[in-house]
Structure formats: structure tokens, C-alpha cells
């Protein structure tokens, strides 16, 4: 995709997002090329894969962002820490969904989120997310958002879904690629599966958030995320009319490791459910093999 065609898919008033989108699309073309050829992988944790494509993509993005926004800082997943005390800071995930990518599963993306941290901001005080770009190179889908300007997919304004009840909602979640044994999410997965229309686990938090923003799913939650996973998608959810908080309903922070996003209509119900689950109330016991067999036999009868 050429720079001209990228600009045609973004409203003219989204100047920052348009510039970042050109970079994301270029990086997306690069990783798509690696994907089509196949690429050697290595491990940086138990099951946390790093590929040549990750590093090459981050290098390209860093060079392009530096040229386009020389005063901006860059905080990248693969280790780039450049001018991170700047007033503006990009959170860069050069290839979100690395495990999918390494296994040939076509669900991954490039994610760029921009935070504004004005001079005088106190240590520990949150900045403001002002722009986000997520590009899915296998589907050629370009999601963009700017604060106050909405969320857009390939030039069309996006909105969250109008589903009002959890029982009718399609949700998404994710699991850490390493140290899964310390994540309690399998218990939450069971409970949310029983209470909703279904739960998907596609393997890209950035795309999950983009999908909440454009109404493909009603909600998303995950433990142990990083700023580069969520910065772009969080803004998209908000700009599309949704809600994003921590599990207890407290305001979402880009440096918080927990994310609970929804179309907004389900947010109170989800927060209440998480409160109950953390307290150990209302949980469904996992049936024993004998109980499962008996239930199956009764259904057949």
C-alpha cells in the first residue's frame, strides 16, 4: 500500500494518526513479507517468542517515527527506549501476536499509541492518550484514532456495539505467553464463558481492543499487559463510545497491567462480576468426570 492510498483511508483532519499510519503500514508490509517466507524464532521466556521480524519492524518504526516526530520519545516492546522523558511518547508494539506469527497463524498486527505528558506532570501522574494506529497486514485493516476525533477503520467511522446484556455478548481475552501458572485468568475464562455468548482467545490484545471499538466483540479483559499492548487500542475503545477500566472499575492507566474494556453498556455488569469473582462468590465448580458423564447421559436421554 502506498503512502497516497494510506492517506485516502484516513480523514484529512487526523494529521498525527495519518503520519503514524504510513509508518505502521510500511512495518506491516515488512512483517507480512517475513510471514510469507517464514522466519526463524527464538525464546525470551518460557513460551515468549522473539523473531527477526519483531526486531526489524521495531528498527524501521523507530527510524520513521524519529524522522517524522523528532521531539517525541519512543518506548518499544523489543527494547527501544528513546527520549522517554519527552512531552510526547510513542508506545510501539512492532508485532503484536508474535506467537501466532511464529506458528503461521494469521492474527497479528502493528500497534502505535501516542501519549501526551505535558511539562510539569508529577511523577506517577498519568498522561493523555491522543493518537493510536493498529494495522493488521493479513486483512489489510487500518484502525486509527485521535482524541476527540473518533475511531476509524479503512476510512469508515466505527462505533461500539449496542448489545446490552452479557448473556448476548461475545467477549475476548488473552493469556500470558510465559508464567501462565501465576495467572488466575483460566478461572475468569470459565465464568465469563458460562455467562456470555462466547469468549474468543485470538492472541493479539491490540486487535482485541480494536475489535471492541468497531463492534465485532462486546468486551475484552486480560491480566499482565504492557503499555505497548494497550495504548492504541484503549484510545480506540474510548473514541468509539466504549469504556475501559481496571477490574475494580478504577480508571484505566496505560501503565496498569490489567484491562477491562467493553461497549460501555456492559461495563457495570462486568465490573460487578469481577468483584464477585475476586471475592470467591458465585463461582461455578468444575464438574468431575463422573458428573460430566452423568450430565451428558441425561441430555441424551
For each residue, the residues with C-beta under 8 A, 3 or more apart:
1: 5 6 25 29 140
2: 5 6
3: 6 7 22
4: 7 8
5: 1 2 8 9
6: 1 2 3 9 10 18 21 22 25 142
7: 3 4 10 18 22
8: 4 5 155
9: 5 6 21 142 154 155
10: 6 7 14 17 18 21 142 144 152 155
11: 14 149 152 155
12: 18
13: 149
14: 10 11 17 18 131 144 146 149 152
15: 18 19
16: 19 20 114 130 131 146
17: 10 14 20 21 131 132 133 144 145 146
18: 6 7 10 12 14 15 21 22 144
19: 15 16 22 23 68 69
20: 16 17 23 24 65 68 90 112 114 131 133 144
21: 6 9 10 17 18 24 25 133 135 142 144
22: 3 6 7 18 19 25 26 64
23: 19 20 26 27 60 61 64 65 68 112 133
24: 20 21 27 28 61 110 111 112 133 134 135 142
25: 1 6 21 22 28 29 135 137 142
26: 22 23 29 30 60 64
27: 23 24 30 31 57 60 61 64 94 110 135
28: 24 25 31 32 109 110 135 136 137
29: 1 25 26 32 33 137
30: 26 27 33 34 53 56 57 60
31: 27 28 34 35 53 57 94 95 101 108 110 137
32: 28 29 35 36 137 138
33: 29 30 36 37
34: 30 31 37 38 39 51 52 53 56 101
35: 31 32 38 39 53 101 104 106 108 137 138
36: 32 33
37: 33 34
38: 34 35 104
39: 34 35 51 52 53 101 102
40: 51 52
41: 49 50 51 102
42: 49 50 51
43: 46 47 48 49 50
44: 48 49 50
45: 48 177 178 179
46: 43 177 178 179 180
47: 43 99 177 178 180
48: 43 44 45 98 99 177 178
49: 41 42 43 44 98 99 101 102 177
50: 41 42 43 44 54 55 78 98
51: 34 39 40 41 42 54 55 95 98 101 102
52: 34 39 40 55 56
53: 30 31 34 35 39 56 57 94 95 101
54: 50 51 57 58 77 78 94 95 98
55: 50 51 52 58 59 78 94
56: 30 34 52 53 59 60
57: 27 30 31 53 54 60 61 94 95 110
58: 54 55 61 62 76 77 78 79 80 92 94
59: 55 56 62 63
60: 23 26 27 30 56 57 63 64 94
61: 23 24 27 57 58 64 65 74 76 92 94 110 112
62: 58 59 65 66 74 76 80 82 92
63: 59 60 66 67
64: 22 23 26 27 60 61 67 68
65: 20 23 61 62 68 69 72 74 90 92 112
66: 62 63 69 70 72 74 82
67: 63 64 70
68: 19 20 23 64 65
69: 19 65 66 72 88 90
70: 66 67
71: 83 86 87 88
72: 65 66 69 83 86 88 89 90 114
73: 82 83 84 85 86 88 89 90
74: 61 62 65 66 80 81 82 83 84 89 90 92
75: 80 81 84 89 90 91 92 227 228
76: 58 61 62 79 80 81 91 92 93 94 228
77: 54 58 92 93 94 226 228
78: 50 54 55 58 94
79: 58 76
80: 58 62 74 75 76 92
81: 74 75 76 84
82: 62 66 73 74
83: 71 72 73 74 86
84: 73 74 75 81 89
85: 73
86: 71 72 73 83 89 117
87: 71 116 117 118 119
88: 69 71 72 73 114 115 116 117
89: 72 73 74 75 84 86 114 115 117 127
90: 20 65 69 72 73 74 75 112 113 114 115
91: 75 76 111 112 113 114 115 227 228 231 232 254
92: 58 61 62 65 74 75 76 77 80 111 112 228
93: 76 77 96 109 110 111 112 206 228 229
94: 27 31 53 54 55 57 58 60 61 76 77 78 110
95: 31 51 53 54 57 98 101 108 109 110
96: 93 108 109 110 111 204 205 206 207 228 229
97: 100 101 107 108 109 202 203 204 206 207
98: 48 49 50 51 54 95 101 102 108 177
99: 47 48 49 102 103 105 177 203
100: 97 103 105 106 107 108 202 203 204
101: 31 34 35 39 49 51 53 95 97 98 104 105 108
102: 39 41 49 51 98 99
103: 99 100
104: 35 38 101
105: 99 100 101 203
106: 35 100 138
107: 97 100 138 202 203 204 207
108: 31 35 95 96 97 98 100 101 136 137 138 203 204 207
109: 28 93 95 96 97 134 135 136 137 204 206 207 210
110: 24 27 28 31 57 61 93 94 95 96 133 134 135 137
111: 24 91 92 93 96 132 133 134 206 228 229 231 232 233
112: 20 23 24 61 65 90 91 92 93 132 133 134 232
113: 90 91 129 131 132 133 227 228 230 231 232 233 234 235 254
114: 16 20 72 88 89 90 91 129 130 131 132 231
115: 88 89 90 91 127 128 129 130 231 254
116: 87 88 127 128 129 130
117: 86 87 88 89 121 127 128
118: 87 121 127
119: 87
120:
121: 117 118 125 127
122: 125
123:
124:
125: 121 122
126: 251 253 254 255
127: 89 115 116 117 118 121 254
128: 115 116 117 147
129: 113 114 115 116 132 147 231 234 235 238 254
130: 16 114 115 116 146 147 235
131: 14 16 17 20 113 114 144 145 146 147 235
132: 17 111 112 113 114 129 143 144 145 146 231 232 233 234 235 236
133: 17 20 21 23 24 110 111 112 113 142 143 144 145 232
134: 24 109 110 111 112 142 143 144 206 207 209 210 232 233 236
135: 21 24 25 27 28 109 110 141 142 143
136: 28 108 109 139 140 141 142 143 207
137: 25 28 29 31 32 35 108 109 110 140
138: 32 35 106 107 108
139: 136
140: 1 136 137 154
141: 135 136 153 154
142: 6 9 10 21 24 25 133 134 135 136 153 154
143: 132 133 134 135 136 151 152 153 158 210 213 214 232 236
144: 10 14 17 18 20 21 131 132 133 134 151 152
145: 17 131 132 133 149 150 151 152 213 232 235 236 239 240
146: 14 16 17 130 131 132 149 150 239
147: 128 129 130 131 235 239
148: 239
149: 11 13 14 145 146 239
150: 145 146 157 158 239 240
151: 143 144 145 157 158 159 213 214 235 236 237 239 240
152: 10 11 14 143 144 145 155 156 157 158
153: 141 142 143 156 158 210 214
154: 9 140 141 142
155: 8 9 10 11 152
156: 152 153
157: 150 151 152
158: 143 150 151 152 153 213 214 215 236 240
159: 151 214 215 240 241
160: 212 213 214 215 218 237 240 241 242 262 263 264
161: 215 216 217 218 263
162: 263 265
163: 168 169 218 263 265 266
164: 168 265 266
165: 168 169 266 269
166: 169 195 196 266 269 270 273
167: 195 196 197
168: 163 164 165 197
169: 163 165 166 196 197 217 218 219 266
170: 196 197 198 199 200 216 217 218
171: 192 196 198 199 200 217 218 219 220 221
172: 199 200 201 202 208 211 212 217 219 220
173: 185 188 189 192 199 200 201 208 220 221 222
174: 201 202 203 204 205 208 222 225
175: 180 183 185 186 201
176: 179 180 183 223 224
177: 45 46 47 48 49 98 99 180
178: 45 46 47 48
179: 45 46 176 182 183
180: 46 47 175 176 177 183
181:
182: 179
183: 175 176 179 180 186 223 224
184: 187 188 223
185: 173 175 188 189 222 223
186: 175 183 189 190
187: 184 190 191 277 283
188: 173 184 185 191 192 221 274 277
189: 173 185 186 192 193 199 201
190: 186 187 193 194 284 286
191: 187 188 194 195 273 277 283 284
192: 171 173 188 189 195 196 199 221 273
193: 189 190 196 198 199
194: 190 191 284
195: 166 167 191 192 273
196: 166 167 169 170 171 192 193 199
197: 167 168 169 170
198: 170 171 193
199: 170 171 172 173 189 192 193 196
200: 170 171 172 173 217
201: 172 173 174 175 189
202: 97 100 107 172 174 207 208
203: 97 99 100 105 107 108 174
204: 96 97 100 107 108 109 174 207 208
205: 96 174 208 209 220 222 225 229 230 233 259
206: 93 96 97 109 111 134 209 210 229 230 232 233
207: 96 97 107 108 109 134 136 202 204 210 211 233
208: 172 173 174 202 204 205 211 212 217 220 222 233
209: 134 205 206 212 213 220 230 232 233 234 236 237 244 259 261
210: 109 134 143 153 206 207 213 214 232 233 236
211: 172 207 208 214 216 217 220
212: 160 172 208 209 215 216 217 218 219 220 233 236 237 240 242 261 262 263
213: 143 145 151 158 160 209 210 233 236 237 239 240 242
214: 143 151 153 158 159 160 210 211 240
215: 158 159 160 161 212 240 263
216: 161 170 211 212
217: 161 169 170 171 172 200 208 211 212 220
218: 160 161 163 169 170 171 212 262 263 266
219: 169 171 172 212 260 261 262 263 266 270
220: 171 172 173 205 208 209 211 212 217 259 260 261 262
221: 171 173 188 192 247 258 259 260 261 270 274
222: 173 174 185 205 208 225 258 259
223: 176 183 184 185 257 258
224: 176 183 257 258
225: 174 205 222 229 230 257 258 259
226: 77 229 230 257
227: 75 91 113 230 231 254 255
228: 75 76 77 91 92 93 96 111 113 231
229: 93 96 111 205 206 225 226 233
230: 113 205 206 209 225 226 227 233 234 252 254 259
231: 91 111 113 114 115 129 132 227 228 234 235 254
232: 91 111 112 113 132 133 134 143 145 206 209 210 235 236
233: 111 113 132 134 205 206 207 208 209 210 212 213 229 230 236 237 261
234: 113 129 132 209 230 231 237 238 244 252 254 259 261
235: 113 129 130 131 132 145 147 151 231 232 238 239
236: 132 134 143 145 151 158 209 210 212 213 232 233 239 240
237: 151 160 209 212 213 233 234 240 242 243 244 261
238: 129 234 235 242 243 244
239: 145 146 147 148 149 150 151 213 235 236
240: 145 150 151 158 159 160 212 213 214 215 236 237
241: 159 160 263 264
242: 160 212 213 237 238 261 262 263 264
243: 237 238 261 262 263 264 267
244: 209 234 237 238 252 259 260 261 262
245: 248 249 250 251 252 260 261 267 271
246: 249 250 251 252 253 256 258 259 260
247: 221 258 260 271 274 278
248: 245 271 274 275
249: 245 246 267 271
250: 245 246
251: 126 245 246
252: 230 234 244 245 246 256 259 261
253: 126 246 256
254: 91 113 115 126 127 129 227 230 231 234
255: 126 227
256: 246 252 253 259
257: 223 224 225 226
258: 221 222 223 224 225 246 247
259: 205 209 220 221 222 225 230 234 244 246 252 256
260: 219 220 221 244 245 246 247 267 270 271 274
261: 209 212 219 220 221 233 234 237 242 243 244 245 252
262: 160 212 218 219 220 242 243 244 265 266 267 270
263: 160 161 162 163 212 215 218 219 241 242 243 266
264: 160 241 242 243 267
265: 162 163 164 262
266: 163 164 165 166 169 218 219 262 263 269 270
267: 243 245 249 260 262 264 270 271
268: 271 272
269: 165 166 266 272 273
270: 166 219 221 260 262 266 267 273 274
271: 245 247 248 249 260 267 268 274 275
272: 268 269 275 276
273: 166 191 192 195 269 270 276 277
274: 188 221 247 248 260 270 271 277 278
275: 248 271 272 278 279
276: 272 273 279 281 282
277: 187 188 191 273 274 280 281 282 283
278: 247 274 275
279: 275 276
280: 277 283
281: 276 277
282: 276 277
283: 187 191 277 280
284: 190 191 194
285:
286: 190
287: 291 292 295
288: 291 292
289: 292 293
290: 293 294
291: 287 288 294 295
292: 287 288 289 295 296
293: 289 290 296 297
294: 290 291 297 298
295: 287 291 292 298 299
296: 292 293 299 300
297: 293 294 300 301
298: 294 295 301
299: 295 296
300: 296 297
301: 297 298
